[in-house]
Amino acid sequence: MDYEIDMDAVDPVVVGRVILLVCEAMLAAKDLDPTADECVVAFGKIIQMVLDDADNMPMVH
């Protein structure tokens, strides 16, 4: 799947907040100790879900 992102149109503050929230959620999940591979796969699945459902997700512009 090809998907282009205009990096100049992306708000770096929003990107930073999303990263912070994801990290906080991972830290709050005390029962998880994911490997690097598991994190990469999880983030890949999140990206795929966002791209597949972009028309139905209000957070995606």
N, C-alpha and C positions, 0 to 999 in steps of 0.2 A: 504494500500500500504506500503510495506516495502522498506526502503531506508536507506542505511548505508553511513555515512560520516566519512572519516578518518580525525579526527580533527588535527592530526599532519601535514597533507598535506594542511591545510587551512591557507592562509596568513592572520594573524590577522590585518595587516595594511589595506588590501582590505576590510575585514569585517567591520572595523571601519569606513572606507570611505563610504561604502554602508549605514551604520546606519546614518552617518552624512547627507548624501544626502537625505535619506528618511525623516529625522527629518526636514531638511531645506525645503523640499517640503511641509510638513505638516504645517510648520509655515507660508509659503508663501500663503497658501490657507486660507486667512483671513475669508472666508465665512463658513469654517468648524469648528465645535467644537465637534469632535467625542468622544463618550463614550469609556471607556476601552473595552467594549464588541465589539463595532464597529471596533476598532483598531485590536483586536484579530482576528475577522472574516476577515478583510481586509488583514492582514498579512498571514493568512491561505490560502486565495485565491491566493495571490501572490506566495506563496510556491507551491501550486497546479499547477498554470500556468507554473511555471519554470520547475517543474518535468514532467508535461505532454508534454511540448514542448522542452525538453532538447536537442533533436537532431537538432532542427531548430533554436536555439537561440545561437548566437555567443558568448554571455557573459558567457555561461555555459560551463565549461570544462569537 
